[in-house]
Amino acid sequence: MIVERIWTGNAYRNFNYLVACPDTGEALAIDPLDSEKTLATARARGWQITQVLNTHEHHDHIGGNAAVVAATGARVIAHHRAAGLIPGVDRGVQAGDVIKVGKRVELECLDTPGHTMCHICLRSHTDQPALFSGDTLFNAGAGNVHNGGNVDALFATFVEQLARLPADTRIYPGHDYIENNLKFTLAREPDNVAAKELLPQVAGRDPAAVVTTLADEQRINTFMRLDSPGVIDRLRQDFADLPDRPDAKTVFRKLRELRNKW
């Protein structure tokens, strides 16, 4: 499996992806908002885009579909309940479905509600797995729930699915927010050594250059550190009524509330 991460350079800091089979040159385009860069990258690599996968229905993820389909004839894949939300869906997928690219690339669909209720993440069947996480899991952060989402569903996705993936899973999110997210981590957990060390490494660098693993996220991502005494103690400065031993869902909800204003 070959992964090409495309930095759009837009105001939303989107990442687009091409996932290609090294044997056949067939490629899957994930959330190809910047259709020109996506198509140009495929041409330069000698790849044929045969499928488009939208992680969810927001315009900054589906806005390039029509141009990519017009240029390539690719089939559009999305959550099985997203057909009324995303124009031209050819295949609806649900948890456990596999998207095959070429001869030997397989991507397993995870049904990951929260950011929206029709959100798909893709997990690769490779020796070192990769997760294409859309707007569910960001580097050092979590998606918002402003436009059709639900914070309790997002919490369940994090603890029941994402946290259980192999530690070496490489994380490929839909946006580059890592610098701001690390600053949020340090605002909530000032003694987080891993976040302190990573922040100067990401400041001012090529956005496509940094790839974290799930193990990294469990060290630097506040939304994966719900039992951290430091995180909980800091929350009490903002929420005086926090229980002595708050449950993980409460911590997650309060962190999301604070991140909404960050």
N, C-alpha and C positions, 0 to 999 in steps of 0.2 A: 504494500500500500504506500502510495506517495501522497503526501499532504502539502498542498500549496496554500499558504495563508496570504490573502490579498488585503492590504491596508487601503481602505477607501479614501482616507484623508478628509472625510466630510465632518460636519459639525457634530454628528452623533457618534463619531469615532467607531464606525462599523468595521468589523472584519467580515470578509467573504471568504469562502473556501472552495477549493477544488480537491477532490479525492480521486486519485487515478489508479488504475490497474497497470502495473509496470509491464505486463505481458501484452496487453491489447491496446493500451492507450485510451481506453474508454474512461470517461470521467463523470463524476457526480458533482454538480454545483450546489453548494449549500448557501441559502439565503443570498443569492447573487444580486444585491441591490445595485452595485456598480456594474452594470452589464458590459460596458465598454472595457473595463479592466479585466473582467472575468473572461470575456471572449478573446481579448488580446493575449492574456496569459495562456489560455488553452492553445491558441494558434502558435505562440512562441514555443510551447512545449511539445507541439505535435499531437495534442490530445483531441479527442472527439467527445464533446459533452452530450451524453445520451439521456441524462436524468437531472432534474432539479428537485431538491428537497427544501421545503420551507419548515423551519422549526416551529413557527407560529405565524399568526395572521397580520401582524403589524406592518404598516406600509414600508418601514425602513428595512424590512426583511423580504417582502414580496415585490417591491417596486420595480425590480429588474427582470421579473419573470418573463413578461411578454416579449421583450427584446431578445432574451436568450433563447426562448422557444422559437421565435421567428427565424433566428439565425441558424438554429441547430436541429429543430424538430424534437427537442428533448421532451420527455414525459415529466409532468409535475406530480410530486408526491408530497402529501401532508397528512396531518392527523385525520383520522377517519370521521371526525365530527366537524372538520373545518371546511368542507366543500362549499357551504354557504357563505364562508368568510373569505375564501381565497379563490379568485377566478381561475377556471380551467384546470382544476385538479383531476388528474387521470387515475391516481391510485391513493386510496385512503389507507393508512396504516395504524396499527395499534400495538400495544406492548407485546414484545416477543417476535413481531414480524421482522424479517431480514431483508435488507436491500442489498442486492448483489451488483457489483460493478466489475465488468470484465470477467476474467476467469477465476480470480481468487481473492477478490476483496469482498468482505461481508461486513455489513453494518447492522447491528441489532437496534431496533426501535425501543426506546423507553418512553412510556406515557408519563410525563412529568408536569402535572398541573401546578399552577401557582402564579407565575407571571401572567399567563392567560390559562384558561381551562382547556385549551386545545394545543398544548405545547409538547413537542417531541424533542428528545435528545437522542443522539446516536452514539452507540458504543461499538468500537471496532473489535472484530475477532482477530486479534493479532497478538504476537508474543508479548509485546508491551502494548496494552490497550490504550486507546485514545477515546476521549469523550468530547463530542461536538455538542456543546451545552447551550447554545442559543442565548436566551436572556434569562436562563434559570440560575446557573452558577457562573459568576464572573471570577477572574483572578482577584482573590482577596475580597470578594463581595458576593452579594445575592441580588437577583432581579427585584424590581419593584412590582407592585400589584395595582398600579394606578388605572390601567385601561383594560378592564375585563378579568382581573386576577383575584386571588384570594390568599391572604397571608397564612391561614391555617393549612391550606393545601400546599403552599410553598414549603412550610415547615415539614409537613409529612414527606414531601418529595426529598428534602435534604436528609432527614434522619432515616427514612425507610428505604431509600434507593441510593442516593449519591454517596452517603457516608459509608455504605457497604461495598462500594466498588474497590478493586485492588488498589493498594497504596501507590503503585507505579503508574496508574492511569494518567496519561497526559491530558491536560485540560485546554480545549480550544473554544473560547467563548465567542459570543456574537459582537462584543464591543471591547475596546481597550479603555478600561477605567482603573487600571491597576495602581497608578500613582495616587489618585484620590482615595481609592479604597484602602491603600496602606496607611494613608494619613488618618482615615477614620479608625482603622484598627488601633493605631497608636494613641488616638484620642480616647478610645475605650479601654485600652490596655497598654499604658505607657512603657511598661517593662518588657514588652514582647520583643525579645532579642532578634528573632528571625525577621520580623517586619522592619526593625531598625536597620538590619544589615541589607535588606533587599531594596529599601526605598531609594538610597543614592544610586543603586545600580540601574534603576528603571527611569530615573529622572532624565529627560532630554534624550533618550535613546530611540532607536528605531522601534516603533510599536510592535512590529511583527517579530522582534528578536527574542522576546522572553516567553518561554513556555513553562508553566508550572505543572507539577504532578498533584495528585490528590493528597499525598503525604505533605507536600508543601502547603497546600490549602489548609490542612488541619493544624498547621503551625501559624499561618498568617491571616487566616480568614475568620473574623470574629463570629460569623454565622455558623462556623463549624467548631466553635470553642464555647459552647453554651454552658458547660460545667466549670469553666475557669473561674476560680475565686476572684481573680483580679477583675474580670469582666463584670461579675455580679456585684462586687463592691462598688465599682464605678457607676453602675446603673443606679445605685441608691442615691447618688448625688442628683440625679434627674427625676427619680421616682421614689419619693420618700415612703410610699406605701408598699414597696416591694416586699414580699414575704421573706422571712429569714432564710428559707430554703426554696427559692422559686423553682418551679418545674421548667424543663427545657423549652416548652412552647411559650411560656410567659417571657423568658429571656429573649427568645427569637423575635417575638412580637414587639417587645420594647426596643430591641436593636433596629428592627425595620422602621419603627416609628421615628427613631432618632436619625437614621440614615436618610429618611425622606426629606429632612430639613438640612442635610449636610451640604 
